[in-house]
Amino acid sequence: MIRDDRVQLNERFINVFNILVERGDIVLNDRGGKGIGDFAEKILGNRAYGHIIRAFLNPDDKRVIDYRHARILCGIYGVNEAYMIDGIGTPFGFDLPHMNDGNGEPVKKGNILFTSVEAFAGSGEAGTSAGSAAPEDSEYFSLPGVSGSGYVAFPVDGSSMEPLIMSGDIVICRQISGAHEIKDNEIYAVKSNGALWIKHVQKVLNNRGRVSGLKLISANNLEFDPFEEEVNEHTRLFKVVRKISDL
């Protein structure tokens, strides 16, 4: 009999797989490097094991993914391991730190994770990259009217989103699963190529109608030109829901 934790692990695997299909990272019946066979080769080590992947995806099949292959999936496709292994957070959000009281019991200090990694609000401006070697501090806090889980807060560096968002403001963002959830022209934090940008965002579609890139647009568009960033398995997306400004 399959343990309940393995069944739940496989349910999360199915959810992640479907998101990867929606994002275009997996293309069913594709022979160009993104098909089921290619996915099976990356995760299980053999492209002939596509039938096993299909078994994992079938809720009526008794075969389920194991923890070793689930971790391989996380490493290759940038899946949040805390979500995949423990069911914590969202599939493609930050790996939120585990806090406990020393006896293994979780400590709740708030529902918003503040990280000291700065989000750029400019193109080519100075600041701290999300992928830099600078130490990252983090802590949890809460605000009235912001309930639920999956929130991250960043300080903003740069002037290109003025007057909507000023340099030094802190933005509170909600993690989203992928680019398919983006609503054009709304403000998002986009973690891409080692940088974390705060911009108005528009989806860029390929000839198959899938999101292949993002057009990042500044509020201060007289001084800062729009530019595009490619969407790949390492792209992270956060919807800006609130800002905190100095008095």
C-alpha positions as a printed NumPy array, in Angstrom:
array([[  0.   ,   0.   ,   0.   ],
       [  1.314,   3.452,  -0.946],
       [  1.962,   5.771,   1.991],
       [ -0.172,   8.893,   2.209],
       [  2.884,  11.162,   2.024],
       [  3.899,   9.614,  -1.324],
       [  0.379,  10.072,  -2.678],
       [  0.457,  13.739,  -1.635],
       [  3.933,  14.119,  -3.166],
       [  2.603,  12.745,  -6.441],
       [ -0.381,  15.122,  -6.338],
       [  2.055,  18.036,  -6.07 ],
       [  4.055,  16.545,  -8.936],
       [  0.916,  16.503, -11.109],
       [  0.24 ,  20.142, -10.238],
       [  3.814,  21.159, -11.094],
       [  3.746,  19.163, -14.345],
       [  0.54 ,  20.898, -15.461],
       [  2.058,  24.321, -14.702],
       [  5.156,  23.407, -16.742],
       [  2.874,  22.469, -19.64 ],
       [  1.01 ,  25.79 , -19.333],
       [  4.332,  27.651, -19.312],
       [  5.539,  25.813, -22.402],
       [  8.463,  24.137, -20.604],
       [  6.852,  20.806, -21.506],
       [  5.096,  20.403, -24.859],
       [  3.024,  17.238, -25.169],
       [  3.834,  15.178, -28.299],
       [  6.787,  17.466, -29.049],
       [  9.938,  16.071, -30.678],
       [ 11.998,  19.202, -30.357],
       [ 13.378,  18.659, -26.863],
       [ 10.374,  19.399, -24.652],
       [  8.245,  16.266, -25.035],
       [  7.344,  13.581, -22.489],
       [ 10.349,  11.487, -23.527],
       [ 12.705,  14.417, -23.019],
       [ 11.12 ,  15.107, -19.628],
       [ 11.477,  11.424, -18.655],
       [ 15.144,  11.453, -19.649],
       [ 15.809,  14.494, -17.452],
       [ 13.887,  13.2  , -14.425],
       [ 14.167,   9.391, -14.651],
       [ 17.335,   9.091, -16.742],
       [ 15.77 ,   7.36 , -19.745],
       [ 13.659,   8.881, -22.513],
       [ 11.911,   5.518, -22.973],
       [ 10.284,   5.993, -19.543],
       [  7.631,   8.367, -20.826],
       [  5.031,   5.737, -19.971],
       [  6.13 ,   5.927, -16.325],
       [  5.656,   9.699, -16.306],
       [  2.16 ,   9.161, -17.735],
       [  1.511,   6.643, -14.95 ],
       [  2.504,   9.259, -12.349],
       [  0.037,  11.659, -13.991],
       [ -2.824,   9.15 , -13.832],
       [ -4.587,   9.388, -10.429],
       [ -5.916,   5.852, -10.915],
       [ -2.454,   4.331, -11.387],
       [ -0.661,   2.953,  -8.331],
       [  2.749,   4.193,  -9.46 ],
       [  3.85 ,   7.479,  -7.868],
       [  7.004,   9.579,  -8.042],
       [  9.624,   9.1  ,  -5.308],
       [ 11.444,  11.771,  -3.351],
       [ 14.745,  11.382,  -5.207],
       [ 13.193,  12.059,  -8.596],
       [ 11.054,  14.85 ,  -7.142],
       [ 14.262,  16.59 ,  -6.011],
       [ 15.764,  16.124,  -9.48 ],
       [ 12.654,  17.806, -10.898],
       [ 13.165,  20.748,  -8.525],
       [ 16.801,  21.174,  -9.547],
       [ 16.179,  21.066, -13.3  ],
       [ 12.999,  23.143, -13.522],
       [ 13.511,  25.533, -10.61 ],
       [ 10.608,  24.161,  -8.576],
       [ 10.346,  25.315,  -4.961],
       [ 11.663,  22.275,  -3.068],
       [  9.82 ,  23.291,   0.097],
       [  6.562,  23.033,  -1.866],
       [  7.455,  19.846,  -3.703],
       [  8.791,  17.875,  -0.753],
       [  6.915,  19.357,   2.214],
       [  3.877,  21.075,   0.655],
       [  5.012,  24.496,   1.917],
       [  4.62 ,  27.67 ,  -0.154],
       [  3.916,  27.736,  -3.884],
       [  5.406,  25.667,  -6.744],
       [  7.619,  28.397,  -8.185],
       [  7.934,  30.862,  -5.32 ],
       [ 10.803,  31.542,  -2.974],
       [ 12.056,  28.72 ,  -0.773],
       [ 10.784,  30.253,   2.432],
       [ 12.98 ,  29.673,   5.47 ],
       [ 11.81 ,  27.162,   8.062],
       [ 11.418,  28.68 ,  11.521],
       [ 11.   ,  26.619,  14.685],
       [ 11.255,  27.031,  18.413],
       [ 14.151,  24.618,  18.819],
       [ 11.855,  21.664,  19.486],
       [ 10.716,  21.282,  15.926],
       [  7.517,  23.248,  16.423],
       [  6.838,  26.007,  13.874],
       [  6.921,  29.614,  15.032],
       [  4.506,  32.026,  13.371],
       [  5.791,  35.607,  13.282],
       [  3.794,  36.892,  10.344],
       [  2.63 ,  35.957,   6.881],
       [  4.907,  38.228,   4.781],
       [  8.55 ,  37.332,   4.171],
       [ 10.751,  40.441,   4.035],
       [ 14.029,  39.943,   2.171],
       [ 16.821,  42.499,   1.953],
       [ 17.43 ,  41.667,  -1.712],
       [ 16.662,  44.888,  -3.596],
       [ 14.315,  45.023,  -6.567],
       [ 15.447,  47.276,  -9.405],
       [ 13.082,  50.008, -10.548],
       [ 15.315,  51.062, -13.385],
       [ 17.169,  49.814, -16.45 ],
       [ 20.903,  49.753, -15.948],
       [ 20.724,  51.48 , -12.566],
       [ 23.045,  50.612,  -9.731],
       [ 21.76 ,  48.321,  -7.032],
       [ 22.015,  44.864,  -5.526],
       [ 21.275,  42.   ,  -7.872],
       [ 19.028,  39.197,  -6.643],
       [ 21.8  ,  36.831,  -7.564],
       [ 24.708,  38.744,  -6.028],
       [ 27.004,  37.539,  -3.286],
       [ 25.701,  40.12 ,  -0.832],
       [ 24.232,  38.496,   2.289],
       [ 20.453,  38.291,   2.321],
       [ 18.575,  39.057,   5.532],
       [ 15.002,  37.895,   5.952],
       [ 12.255,  38.015,   8.546],
       [  8.494,  37.686,   8.716],
       [  5.997,  40.431,   9.496],
       [  2.3  ,  41.112,   9.003],
       [  0.092,  44.032,   7.972],
       [ -3.619,  44.696,   8.513],
       [ -5.6  ,  43.784,   5.418],
       [ -2.935,  41.421,   4.017],
       [ -3.969,  37.915,   4.969],
       [ -3.125,  34.475,   3.677],
       [  0.231,  33.021,   2.641],
       [  2.707,  33.379,  -0.193],
       [  3.712,  37.038,   0.311],
       [  7.224,  38.432,  -0.128],
       [  8.41 ,  42.022,   0.478],
       [ 11.378,  43.709,  -1.235],
       [ 13.026,  47.142,  -0.893],
       [ 13.076,  49.049,  -4.206],
       [ 16.156,  50.728,  -5.707],
       [ 15.8  ,  53.11 ,  -8.657],
       [ 13.559,  55.848,  -9.987],
       [ 11.993,  54.405, -13.122],
       [  8.678,  53.546, -11.427],
       [  8.233,  57.06 , -10.004],
       [  5.834,  58.535,  -9.072],
       [  3.982,  55.231,  -8.471],
       [  6.82 ,  53.596,  -6.553],
       [  9.725,  55.608,  -5.157],
       [ 13.28 ,  54.456,  -4.58 ],
       [ 13.415,  53.218,  -0.983],
       [  9.793,  52.025,  -0.92 ],
       [  9.069,  48.444,   0.077],
       [  6.712,  46.491,  -2.174],
       [  4.639,  43.568,  -0.928],
       [  4.1  ,  40.926,  -3.563],
       [  2.094,  37.737,  -3.914],
       [  3.782,  34.813,  -5.622],
       [  2.16 ,  33.545,  -8.822],
       [  2.719,  30.176, -10.46 ],
       [  3.83 ,  31.377, -13.872],
       [  3.629,  33.865, -16.714],
       [  0.238,  32.533, -17.801],
       [ -1.266,  34.264, -14.725],
       [  0.05 ,  37.723, -15.671],
       [ -2.487,  40.437, -16.47 ],
       [ -0.984,  42.839, -18.996],
       [  0.113,  46.296, -17.796],
       [ -0.178,  45.519, -14.08 ],
       [  2.882,  45.805, -11.815],
       [  4.967,  42.743, -11.013],
       [  8.32 ,  41.861,  -9.531],
       [ 10.2  ,  39.777, -12.092],
       [ 13.226,  37.774, -10.98 ],
       [ 15.237,  37.063, -14.13 ],
       [ 18.895,  36.552, -15.041],
       [ 20.127,  37.412, -11.559],
       [ 18.11 ,  40.637, -11.213],
       [ 14.793,  41.457,  -9.583],
       [ 12.798,  44.072, -11.526],
       [  9.685,  46.045, -10.531],
       [  7.823,  47.   , -13.71 ],
       [  4.56 ,  47.178, -15.598],
       [  4.526,  43.875, -17.466],
       [  3.124,  42.712, -20.785],
       [  3.246,  39.121, -22.044],
       [  5.195,  38.387, -25.245],
       [  3.782,  35.373, -27.104],
       [  5.566,  33.038, -29.511],
       [  4.06 ,  31.618, -32.709],
       [  2.361,  28.889, -30.664],
       [  0.577,  31.425, -28.504],
       [  2.677,  30.642, -25.42 ],
       [  4.42 ,  33.201, -23.248],
       [  8.063,  33.292, -24.349],
       [  9.056,  36.639, -22.875],
       [  7.965,  39.637, -20.864],
       [  8.006,  43.302, -21.874],
       [  9.032,  45.367, -18.846],
       [  7.776,  48.957, -18.904],
       [  8.704,  51.81 , -16.567],
       [  6.172,  54.275, -15.17 ],
       [  8.791,  56.988, -15.799],
       [  8.864,  56.096, -19.501],
       [ 10.303,  59.445, -20.637],
       [ 13.644,  58.528, -19.085],
       [ 13.574,  54.733, -19.192],
       [ 12.898,  52.648, -22.29 ],
       [ 10.972,  49.36 , -22.14 ],
       [ 12.93 ,  46.137, -22.6  ],
       [ 12.199,  42.428, -22.848],
       [ 13.248,  39.512, -20.669],
       [ 13.058,  35.886, -21.742],
       [ 10.808,  33.567, -19.731],
       [ 12.466,  30.294, -18.774],
       [ 12.385,  27.705, -16.012],
       [ 14.31 ,  30.032, -13.686],
       [ 11.953,  33.027, -14.028],
       [ 10.11 ,  33.953, -10.814],
       [  7.052,  36.221, -10.779],
       [  5.35 ,  38.188,  -7.996],
       [  2.257,  40.403,  -8.258],
       [  2.729,  43.713,  -6.432],
       [ -0.241,  44.176,  -4.102],
       [  0.902,  46.981,  -1.78 ],
       [  3.767,  49.363,  -1.075],
       [  5.202,  50.812,   2.126],
       [  6.696,  54.312,   1.918],
       [  8.652,  56.415,   4.376],
       [  6.605,  59.085,   6.146]])
